[in-house]
Amino acid sequence: MRRSTLLVLGLLLTGCTGGSRGSEGTAAAPVDSGSPTNAPADSSATADTLANQEQEPAAATPPVTTSAEAERDTPPAGAPEPAGQPGGQAELTVSQAEYEGWRQYSVNCARCHGQDVLPNPVAANLLISLGPGGPIGSEGEFVTVVSEGRPDRGMPAFKTIMSPEQIRATYAYVKGRAEKRIAPGRPERPS
């Protein structure tokens, strides 16, 4: 019995490895090299991937701004910082309106204008726009811009998303950041 078991095992091993048969009808399994030229003709995934790589840019394209718009929203090198707290210290303690403004800004505005109102190359620098001498000189102007949007610059209207109270609260927060009264980061919730 042992001999027959060994014989069967030997035949199985010889059959699986090609053993003494050499190359008479067996060939090595094909290897997938991942090269698109080896892909089957009906493989649309490879064709789509190659087509997309050639046609689409690798990164998002920022909006086009004229030099006059860029100058208005971008501080010149070495520009003086807006006035802040005595001793230059901004705080994380805010009013209820500023706290609500931080919440609304974080949800609705930060993706384009930058987290904590820190500049982002995608949209206007609100620290400059609402800062002293900036193009948005009043709460009314801010409310109008946010409510109606600026479609020519890629900014949607928020009048159907945010209430007038939420927009005014956002103004209070952004204005506090522009005046350096409010530090970047999550402010303390007022009690």
Secondary structure, DSSP 8 states (H G I E B T S, - for coil): -HHHHHHHHHHHHHHHH-GGGTTSS----------GGGS-TT-HHHHHHHHHHHHS-SS-------HHHHHHHS--TT------SGGG--BSB--HHHHHHHHHHHHHTHHHH-GGG---TTS--HHHHSSTT-S--SHHHHHHHHHH-BGGGTB---TTTS-HHHHHHHHHHHHHHHTTSB-SS--B---
